[in-house]
Amino acid sequence: MSVQVKRTIDEQGRLILPSVLLQEQGWVPGNKVVLSAGGGTITLELWSLLAEVPDVDHLGTVEETPSNNTSIIDNLSRITIPAHIRKAANLGIRDKVMIRTANNTIVLELHEKCAA
């Protein structure tokens, strides 16, 4: 089943992931996901499904790089998209994005740019 929905990035850089998409992927609140930006999209992949886990420093946190970061799905099915990931994908606060699934990932693409 392929589902596409539109959502808006809130003032804190969060996006609500629709439950139907989370259920389709088998994801639940509390899951850690890796975010990658490129080609005008942001791709979310479940941490445990990745063949190569990003480098972790001695404190157990993932290094923030322009192309890679992690976030956790909160209990309201929101995920925070870090500013450097939004910038790399040319997405901003209040922009509307199209959310779809593809190959065990959730993909965010710009749908409508917010007038600044």
N, C-alpha and C positions, 0 to 999 in steps of 0.2 A: 504494500500500500504506500502510495506517495502522497504526502500532505504538504501543502504550502500555506503559510499564514503570514500576516503582516503584524509587526509590533514596532513600538517606538522605544528608542534608548532613553532612559530617564536621566534626571539631573545628576545622579551619582554614577552614571555609566553602566547602569544595570539594564538587563533585558529579561523579560519574563518568557521562559521557554514553555510553550503550550504542553499540557499534560499528554495530549495525544502523540506528540513527537517524542517525548521522553519515554512513554510506554512502548512506542514502536521500536525504540532503540534499546529498551530494557534498562534505562537510566533512572535513578531515583535521587531525591534530595540527599546531599551528603557525598555524592560521587564527586571525585576530582576529575576535571577535564583539562586537556591541554589545548590552548588556543593558538592558532597560526594565522598570520595575515599574508595575503598575497593576491595579486590580480584583482583587487577591488572586492575581495571577499574575506570573511573570517571563517575558519573551519574549526569546529570543536570535535575533539576525539576523546573517548574515555581513556583515562590514564592506564588502566589495566589492559587495554587492547593494543597498546603501542608495543611494537617490537623492540624499539630502543627508547629507554626512559631518559628524559633530559637530565643533564648534569645537575647533581644536587650538592650544595655546599655542606660544610660541617654542621650547620644548624638545621639541616633538613629542608631548606627552602630552595626552590628552583631559581636559578639565575634569571633575571629579567633581561631579555634581549629583544631587539626589534621584531624578531620573527617567532618568538616562542615564550609562552608563559602558561601558568596554571591558574585555575579558579575552581571554586567549589559551588555546586548547585545548592542554594539555600532552601530552607523549609517552605518557601513560597514559590519554588521553582524558578527563582531568579538566578542569573549569573552575572557577575560583574566583569565587564570587558575593560581591561586596563587601558589607560589613555594611550600608551605607546602602540598598543594593538589597534585601537580605533584609528589613530593617526596613520598607521601603516596601510590601513584599508580605506582611508579617506572617509571615515564615518565620524560623525559628531553627535553631541548631545541633541536630543529631540529628532534626530534623523529617523526615518521610517525604514525598516529593513524587512526583506522577505526571508523567511526562515523555511528551510526545507531539509530533508534527509537525503543522504547519498552514501552508500557503502559504509555503514556503521559510523557515520559522522553526521553532524548537524552543520549546515552551511548557512551563513548569514550573508546576504547581498543587499547593497543599497537599493531601496525602492524609491524613496523620495527624500531629497535633501531639505533640511529645515532652513527656512529663510532666517538669516541671522539678524 
